[in-house]
Amino acid sequence: MTGMDLGHGYDQLAIAEHMLGNHDRAGELYERVASLAQEDGDDRSRATMLNNLGNLALEQGDHDKAQRYIAEGLTLAEFHGGTYKTIE
């Protein structure tokens, strides 16, 4: 089992927590998945988690943090010539 096998489970839990309004817990889980993705060299998943963290920061009114997360995720996606998905 790879880190990202676990990451997919954490990702689903993070989405549920986010949608339930448990932003702190969702943020912790998105961060965990982003870290696992980085360890595994999975930039697409990392970009997605950074985007989700950016969306979460926007919902919490932290525009500076949101901009940093989203810009980093976009940079990763563009570097690899792809796109990334969001929870929406």
Wavefront OBJ file of the C-alpha trace (Angstrom):
o trace
v 0.000 0.000 0.000
v 1.417 3.364 -1.003
v 0.999 6.643 0.778
v -1.461 7.751 -1.873
v -3.576 4.639 -1.331
v -4.106 6.054 2.148
v -4.314 9.510 0.645
v -7.403 8.653 -1.355
v -9.191 7.617 1.819
v -8.108 10.778 3.608
v -9.197 12.786 0.580
v -12.718 11.397 0.748
v -12.898 12.054 4.471
v -11.605 15.608 3.931
v -14.307 16.283 1.349
v -16.985 15.032 3.750
v -15.640 17.158 6.608
v -15.440 20.187 4.304
v -19.020 19.767 3.152
v -20.173 19.326 6.747
v -18.529 22.636 7.619
v -15.776 21.100 9.755
v -13.144 23.334 8.205
v -10.333 22.748 10.682
v -10.566 18.974 10.322
v -10.915 19.215 6.535
v -7.812 21.399 6.385
v -5.808 18.907 8.439
v -6.846 16.097 6.119
v -6.170 18.051 2.920
v -2.713 18.888 4.308
v -2.086 15.214 5.074
v -3.042 14.188 1.537
v -0.886 16.968 0.050
v 2.055 15.716 2.120
v 1.509 12.090 1.070
v 1.231 13.173 -2.561
v 4.495 15.090 -2.295
v 6.235 12.064 -0.747
v 4.957 9.882 -3.609
v 5.815 12.442 -6.296
v 2.136 12.723 -7.254
v 1.988 16.359 -8.295
v -1.519 16.096 -9.734
v -2.972 15.004 -6.390
v -0.868 17.607 -4.582
v -2.161 20.325 -6.928
v -5.729 19.212 -6.262
v -5.234 19.302 -2.485
v -3.613 22.738 -2.671
v -6.610 23.954 -4.653
v -8.978 22.463 -2.074
v -7.015 24.168 0.702
v -7.316 27.416 -1.237
v -11.069 27.011 -1.543
v -11.278 26.287 2.169
v -9.253 29.417 2.979
v -11.559 31.475 0.753
v -14.598 30.181 2.619
v -12.937 31.226 5.850
v -12.185 34.701 4.487
v -8.395 34.280 4.386
v -7.789 35.606 0.880
v -4.002 35.825 1.170
v -3.705 32.192 2.229
v -6.156 31.149 -0.475
v -4.148 32.936 -3.126
v -0.922 31.234 -2.013
v -2.456 27.742 -2.051
v -4.216 28.196 -5.374
v -1.175 29.767 -7.045
v 1.055 26.891 -5.882
v -1.450 24.308 -7.120
v -1.824 26.045 -10.450
v 1.943 26.257 -10.861
v 2.239 22.502 -10.300
v -0.561 21.760 -12.750
v 0.854 24.060 -15.415
v 4.371 22.692 -14.954
v 3.079 19.215 -15.726
v 0.914 20.380 -18.610
v -2.300 19.320 -16.995
v -5.248 20.479 -15.084
v -6.485 19.633 -11.668
v -9.898 19.018 -10.213
v -11.589 20.593 -7.256
v -14.127 19.228 -4.824
v -16.882 21.167 -6.552
l 1 2 3 4 5 6 7 8 9 10 11 12 13 14 15 16 17 18 19 20 21 22 23 24 25 26 27 28 29 30 31 32 33 34 35 36 37 38 39 40 41 42 43 44 45 46 47 48 49 50 51 52 53 54 55 56 57 58 59 60 61 62 63 64 65 66 67 68 69 70 71 72 73 74 75 76 77 78 79 80 81 82 83 84 85 86 87 88
